[in-house]
Amino acid sequence: MSLLLKDANDALRAGIDLKRVLNEAAVIPHKQILTFSELREQVAYPPPPPLLPLLLLLLLFLFLLLLLLLFLLLLLFLLLLTYLLLLLQLLLLLPSTSFTFCTPSFSFFTSPLFSCFLSI
């Protein structure tokens, strides 16, 4: 037969030795209940953040950097090609030839095209 005790007064009236009950008490472990030492461990040494989002962000940054570098190299190549074509026109210029500069025309949606006009 178990007694229903709501407070220490009921235990005293029932003749229960509370010192013995408290000394024999033990922690009942549960996976959802933390002890103070476990809580202190989690606060002092939090788990590291996941590395996958950081690595993906780094890869995206490197990819964009590579695209920028390729775009700049393409612009440099086109600029050098323009100057070489201009130089070629100047070297091949004959006295009876009218000359127009080689002008780069660029559209955002198409590749750069060079129109060099040499009319005789």
PyMOL CGO cylinders between C-alpha atoms (Angstrom):
from pymol import cmd
from pymol.cgo import CYLINDER

trace = [
    CYLINDER, 0.00, 0.00, 0.00, 1.51, 3.34, -1.03, 0.3, 1, 1, 1, 1, 1, 1,
    CYLINDER, 1.51, 3.34, -1.03, 0.85, 6.58, 0.72, 0.3, 1, 1, 1, 1, 1, 1,
    CYLINDER, 0.85, 6.58, 0.72, 0.00, 9.75, -1.17, 0.3, 1, 1, 1, 1, 1, 1,
    CYLINDER, 0.00, 9.75, -1.17, 2.06, 12.54, 0.37, 0.3, 1, 1, 1, 1, 1, 1,
    CYLINDER, 2.06, 12.54, 0.37, 1.63, 16.09, -0.85, 0.3, 1, 1, 1, 1, 1, 1,
    CYLINDER, 1.63, 16.09, -0.85, 4.16, 17.78, 1.44, 0.3, 1, 1, 1, 1, 1, 1,
    CYLINDER, 4.16, 17.78, 1.44, 6.55, 17.34, 4.37, 0.3, 1, 1, 1, 1, 1, 1,
    CYLINDER, 6.55, 17.34, 4.37, 3.71, 17.80, 6.87, 0.3, 1, 1, 1, 1, 1, 1,
    CYLINDER, 3.71, 17.80, 6.87, 1.92, 14.70, 5.54, 0.3, 1, 1, 1, 1, 1, 1,
    CYLINDER, 1.92, 14.70, 5.54, 5.20, 12.75, 5.74, 0.3, 1, 1, 1, 1, 1, 1,
    CYLINDER, 5.20, 12.75, 5.74, 5.68, 13.85, 9.35, 0.3, 1, 1, 1, 1, 1, 1,
    CYLINDER, 5.68, 13.85, 9.35, 2.12, 12.77, 10.26, 0.3, 1, 1, 1, 1, 1, 1,
    CYLINDER, 2.12, 12.77, 10.26, 2.66, 9.41, 8.56, 0.3, 1, 1, 1, 1, 1, 1,
    CYLINDER, 2.66, 9.41, 8.56, 5.88, 8.89, 10.56, 0.3, 1, 1, 1, 1, 1, 1,
    CYLINDER, 5.88, 8.89, 10.56, 8.20, 8.73, 7.56, 0.3, 1, 1, 1, 1, 1, 1,
    CYLINDER, 8.20, 8.73, 7.56, 11.87, 9.57, 8.16, 0.3, 1, 1, 1, 1, 1, 1,
    CYLINDER, 11.87, 9.57, 8.16, 12.56, 12.26, 5.52, 0.3, 1, 1, 1, 1, 1, 1,
    CYLINDER, 12.56, 12.26, 5.52, 16.34, 12.26, 6.19, 0.3, 1, 1, 1, 1, 1, 1,
    CYLINDER, 16.34, 12.26, 6.19, 16.54, 8.60, 5.24, 0.3, 1, 1, 1, 1, 1, 1,
    CYLINDER, 16.54, 8.60, 5.24, 14.36, 9.19, 2.14, 0.3, 1, 1, 1, 1, 1, 1,
    CYLINDER, 14.36, 9.19, 2.14, 16.56, 12.11, 0.98, 0.3, 1, 1, 1, 1, 1, 1,
    CYLINDER, 16.56, 12.11, 0.98, 19.81, 10.19, 1.63, 0.3, 1, 1, 1, 1, 1, 1,
    CYLINDER, 19.81, 10.19, 1.63, 18.57, 7.21, -0.38, 0.3, 1, 1, 1, 1, 1, 1,
    CYLINDER, 18.57, 7.21, -0.38, 17.32, 9.37, -3.25, 0.3, 1, 1, 1, 1, 1, 1,
    CYLINDER, 17.32, 9.37, -3.25, 19.12, 8.98, -6.56, 0.3, 1, 1, 1, 1, 1, 1,
    CYLINDER, 19.12, 8.98, -6.56, 19.05, 10.82, -9.86, 0.3, 1, 1, 1, 1, 1, 1,
    CYLINDER, 19.05, 10.82, -9.86, 16.87, 9.12, -12.41, 0.3, 1, 1, 1, 1, 1, 1,
    CYLINDER, 16.87, 9.12, -12.41, 18.63, 9.64, -15.76, 0.3, 1, 1, 1, 1, 1, 1,
    CYLINDER, 18.63, 9.64, -15.76, 16.61, 10.68, -18.77, 0.3, 1, 1, 1, 1, 1, 1,
    CYLINDER, 16.61, 10.68, -18.77, 17.78, 11.64, -22.25, 0.3, 1, 1, 1, 1, 1, 1,
    CYLINDER, 17.78, 11.64, -22.25, 15.77, 14.89, -22.25, 0.3, 1, 1, 1, 1, 1, 1,
    CYLINDER, 15.77, 14.89, -22.25, 16.87, 16.05, -18.80, 0.3, 1, 1, 1, 1, 1, 1,
    CYLINDER, 16.87, 16.05, -18.80, 20.31, 17.62, -18.42, 0.3, 1, 1, 1, 1, 1, 1,
    CYLINDER, 20.31, 17.62, -18.42, 22.32, 17.73, -15.23, 0.3, 1, 1, 1, 1, 1, 1,
    CYLINDER, 22.32, 17.73, -15.23, 24.10, 20.93, -14.27, 0.3, 1, 1, 1, 1, 1, 1,
    CYLINDER, 24.10, 20.93, -14.27, 27.47, 19.47, -15.24, 0.3, 1, 1, 1, 1, 1, 1,
    CYLINDER, 27.47, 19.47, -15.24, 26.16, 18.54, -18.72, 0.3, 1, 1, 1, 1, 1, 1,
    CYLINDER, 26.16, 18.54, -18.72, 24.64, 22.00, -19.12, 0.3, 1, 1, 1, 1, 1, 1,
    CYLINDER, 24.64, 22.00, -19.12, 27.90, 23.64, -18.01, 0.3, 1, 1, 1, 1, 1, 1,
    CYLINDER, 27.90, 23.64, -18.01, 29.80, 21.51, -20.55, 0.3, 1, 1, 1, 1, 1, 1,
    CYLINDER, 29.80, 21.51, -20.55, 27.50, 22.58, -23.39, 0.3, 1, 1, 1, 1, 1, 1,
    CYLINDER, 27.50, 22.58, -23.39, 27.75, 26.26, -22.48, 0.3, 1, 1, 1, 1, 1, 1,
    CYLINDER, 27.75, 26.26, -22.48, 31.53, 26.24, -21.98, 0.3, 1, 1, 1, 1, 1, 1,
    CYLINDER, 31.53, 26.24, -21.98, 32.27, 24.17, -25.11, 0.3, 1, 1, 1, 1, 1, 1,
    CYLINDER, 32.27, 24.17, -25.11, 29.48, 24.64, -27.66, 0.3, 1, 1, 1, 1, 1, 1,
    CYLINDER, 29.48, 24.64, -27.66, 29.45, 22.31, -30.67, 0.3, 1, 1, 1, 1, 1, 1,
    CYLINDER, 29.45, 22.31, -30.67, 31.26, 23.68, -33.73, 0.3, 1, 1, 1, 1, 1, 1,
    CYLINDER, 31.26, 23.68, -33.73, 29.15, 25.09, -36.55, 0.3, 1, 1, 1, 1, 1, 1,
    CYLINDER, 29.15, 25.09, -36.55, 28.57, 22.80, -39.52, 0.3, 1, 1, 1, 1, 1, 1,
    CYLINDER, 28.57, 22.80, -39.52, 31.27, 23.14, -42.15, 0.3, 1, 1, 1, 1, 1, 1,
    CYLINDER, 31.27, 23.14, -42.15, 29.25, 22.25, -45.24, 0.3, 1, 1, 1, 1, 1, 1,
    CYLINDER, 29.25, 22.25, -45.24, 27.52, 25.65, -45.67, 0.3, 1, 1, 1, 1, 1, 1,
    CYLINDER, 27.52, 25.65, -45.67, 30.84, 27.44, -45.17, 0.3, 1, 1, 1, 1, 1, 1,
    CYLINDER, 30.84, 27.44, -45.17, 32.56, 25.23, -47.73, 0.3, 1, 1, 1, 1, 1, 1,
    CYLINDER, 32.56, 25.23, -47.73, 29.78, 25.77, -50.25, 0.3, 1, 1, 1, 1, 1, 1,
    CYLINDER, 29.78, 25.77, -50.25, 29.99, 29.51, -49.75, 0.3, 1, 1, 1, 1, 1, 1,
    CYLINDER, 29.99, 29.51, -49.75, 33.76, 29.38, -50.24, 0.3, 1, 1, 1, 1, 1, 1,
    CYLINDER, 33.76, 29.38, -50.24, 33.36, 27.33, -53.43, 0.3, 1, 1, 1, 1, 1, 1,
    CYLINDER, 33.36, 27.33, -53.43, 30.80, 29.80, -54.76, 0.3, 1, 1, 1, 1, 1, 1,
    CYLINDER, 30.80, 29.80, -54.76, 33.15, 32.70, -54.01, 0.3, 1, 1, 1, 1, 1, 1,
    CYLINDER, 33.15, 32.70, -54.01, 36.04, 30.96, -55.78, 0.3, 1, 1, 1, 1, 1, 1,
    CYLINDER, 36.04, 30.96, -55.78, 33.87, 30.14, -58.77, 0.3, 1, 1, 1, 1, 1, 1,
    CYLINDER, 33.87, 30.14, -58.77, 32.74, 33.76, -59.10, 0.3, 1, 1, 1, 1, 1, 1,
    CYLINDER, 32.74, 33.76, -59.10, 36.32, 34.92, -58.73, 0.3, 1, 1, 1, 1, 1, 1,
    CYLINDER, 36.32, 34.92, -58.73, 37.37, 32.54, -61.51, 0.3, 1, 1, 1, 1, 1, 1,
    CYLINDER, 37.37, 32.54, -61.51, 34.59, 33.84, -63.76, 0.3, 1, 1, 1, 1, 1, 1,
    CYLINDER, 34.59, 33.84, -63.76, 35.71, 37.40, -63.13, 0.3, 1, 1, 1, 1, 1, 1,
    CYLINDER, 35.71, 37.40, -63.13, 39.29, 36.49, -63.95, 0.3, 1, 1, 1, 1, 1, 1,
    CYLINDER, 39.29, 36.49, -63.95, 38.24, 34.78, -67.18, 0.3, 1, 1, 1, 1, 1, 1,
    CYLINDER, 38.24, 34.78, -67.18, 36.15, 37.78, -68.16, 0.3, 1, 1, 1, 1, 1, 1,
    CYLINDER, 36.15, 37.78, -68.16, 39.08, 40.13, -67.53, 0.3, 1, 1, 1, 1, 1, 1,
    CYLINDER, 39.08, 40.13, -67.53, 41.39, 37.90, -69.56, 0.3, 1, 1, 1, 1, 1, 1,
    CYLINDER, 41.39, 37.90, -69.56, 38.89, 37.90, -72.41, 0.3, 1, 1, 1, 1, 1, 1,
    CYLINDER, 38.89, 37.90, -72.41, 38.71, 41.69, -72.31, 0.3, 1, 1, 1, 1, 1, 1,
    CYLINDER, 38.71, 41.69, -72.31, 42.48, 41.92, -72.33, 0.3, 1, 1, 1, 1, 1, 1,
    CYLINDER, 42.48, 41.92, -72.33, 42.67, 39.55, -75.28, 0.3, 1, 1, 1, 1, 1, 1,
    CYLINDER, 42.67, 39.55, -75.28, 40.09, 41.57, -77.21, 0.3, 1, 1, 1, 1, 1, 1,
    CYLINDER, 40.09, 41.57, -77.21, 41.90, 44.79, -76.46, 0.3, 1, 1, 1, 1, 1, 1,
    CYLINDER, 41.90, 44.79, -76.46, 45.19, 43.34, -77.71, 0.3, 1, 1, 1, 1, 1, 1,
    CYLINDER, 45.19, 43.34, -77.71, 43.48, 41.99, -80.79, 0.3, 1, 1, 1, 1, 1, 1,
    CYLINDER, 43.48, 41.99, -80.79, 42.03, 45.42, -81.50, 0.3, 1, 1, 1, 1, 1, 1,
    CYLINDER, 42.03, 45.42, -81.50, 45.45, 47.04, -81.22, 0.3, 1, 1, 1, 1, 1, 1,
    CYLINDER, 45.45, 47.04, -81.22, 47.02, 44.39, -83.45, 0.3, 1, 1, 1, 1, 1, 1,
    CYLINDER, 47.02, 44.39, -83.45, 44.36, 44.91, -86.09, 0.3, 1, 1, 1, 1, 1, 1,
    CYLINDER, 44.36, 44.91, -86.09, 44.87, 48.64, -85.92, 0.3, 1, 1, 1, 1, 1, 1,
    CYLINDER, 44.87, 48.64, -85.92, 48.60, 48.21, -86.26, 0.3, 1, 1, 1, 1, 1, 1,
    CYLINDER, 48.60, 48.21, -86.26, 48.08, 45.86, -89.17, 0.3, 1, 1, 1, 1, 1, 1,
    CYLINDER, 48.08, 45.86, -89.17, 45.88, 48.42, -90.87, 0.3, 1, 1, 1, 1, 1, 1,
    CYLINDER, 45.88, 48.42, -90.87, 48.41, 51.16, -90.31, 0.3, 1, 1, 1, 1, 1, 1,
    CYLINDER, 48.41, 51.16, -90.31, 51.20, 49.03, -91.75, 0.3, 1, 1, 1, 1, 1, 1,
    CYLINDER, 51.20, 49.03, -91.75, 49.20, 48.01, -94.79, 0.3, 1, 1, 1, 1, 1, 1,
    CYLINDER, 49.20, 48.01, -94.79, 47.92, 51.49, -95.44, 0.3, 1, 1, 1, 1, 1, 1,
    CYLINDER, 47.92, 51.49, -95.44, 48.53, 52.49, -99.01, 0.3, 1, 1, 1, 1, 1, 1,
    CYLINDER, 48.53, 52.49, -99.01, 48.57, 56.10, -100.26, 0.3, 1, 1, 1, 1, 1, 1,
    CYLINDER, 48.57, 56.10, -100.26, 45.35, 55.63, -102.23, 0.3, 1, 1, 1, 1, 1, 1,
    CYLINDER, 45.35, 55.63, -102.23, 43.50, 53.96, -99.37, 0.3, 1, 1, 1, 1, 1, 1,
    CYLINDER, 43.50, 53.96, -99.37, 41.10, 55.72, -97.09, 0.3, 1, 1, 1, 1, 1, 1,
    CYLINDER, 41.10, 55.72, -97.09, 41.32, 54.42, -93.54, 0.3, 1, 1, 1, 1, 1, 1,
    CYLINDER, 41.32, 54.42, -93.54, 38.80, 54.02, -90.78, 0.3, 1, 1, 1, 1, 1, 1,
    CYLINDER, 38.80, 54.02, -90.78, 39.76, 52.92, -87.29, 0.3, 1, 1, 1, 1, 1, 1,
    CYLINDER, 39.76, 52.92, -87.29, 38.96, 49.46, -86.11, 0.3, 1, 1, 1, 1, 1, 1,
    CYLINDER, 38.96, 49.46, -86.11, 36.17, 49.95, -83.59, 0.3, 1, 1, 1, 1, 1, 1,
    CYLINDER, 36.17, 49.95, -83.59, 34.99, 47.30, -81.17, 0.3, 1, 1, 1, 1, 1, 1,
    CYLINDER, 34.99, 47.30, -81.17, 31.22, 46.97, -81.03, 0.3, 1, 1, 1, 1, 1, 1,
    CYLINDER, 31.22, 46.97, -81.03, 29.83, 45.20, -77.99, 0.3, 1, 1, 1, 1, 1, 1,
    CYLINDER, 29.83, 45.20, -77.99, 26.36, 43.98, -77.20, 0.3, 1, 1, 1, 1, 1, 1,
    CYLINDER, 26.36, 43.98, -77.20, 25.57, 42.53, -73.80, 0.3, 1, 1, 1, 1, 1, 1,
    CYLINDER, 25.57, 42.53, -73.80, 23.80, 39.50, -75.25, 0.3, 1, 1, 1, 1, 1, 1,
    CYLINDER, 23.80, 39.50, -75.25, 26.25, 38.68, -78.03, 0.3, 1, 1, 1, 1, 1, 1,
    CYLINDER, 26.25, 38.68, -78.03, 29.95, 38.11, -78.18, 0.3, 1, 1, 1, 1, 1, 1,
    CYLINDER, 29.95, 38.11, -78.18, 32.18, 41.07, -79.03, 0.3, 1, 1, 1, 1, 1, 1,
    CYLINDER, 32.18, 41.07, -79.03, 32.52, 41.66, -82.74, 0.3, 1, 1, 1, 1, 1, 1,
    CYLINDER, 32.52, 41.66, -82.74, 35.13, 43.75, -84.45, 0.3, 1, 1, 1, 1, 1, 1,
    CYLINDER, 35.13, 43.75, -84.45, 34.30, 45.71, -87.51, 0.3, 1, 1, 1, 1, 1, 1,
    CYLINDER, 34.30, 45.71, -87.51, 37.32, 46.97, -89.39, 0.3, 1, 1, 1, 1, 1, 1,
    CYLINDER, 37.32, 46.97, -89.39, 36.63, 49.06, -92.38, 0.3, 1, 1, 1, 1, 1, 1,
    CYLINDER, 36.63, 49.06, -92.38, 39.21, 49.43, -95.08, 0.3, 1, 1, 1, 1, 1, 1,
    CYLINDER, 39.21, 49.43, -95.08, 37.80, 51.02, -98.16, 0.3, 1, 1, 1, 1, 1, 1,
    CYLINDER, 37.80, 51.02, -98.16, 39.80, 51.34, -101.33, 0.3, 1, 1, 1, 1, 1, 1,
]
cmd.load_cgo(trace, "trace")
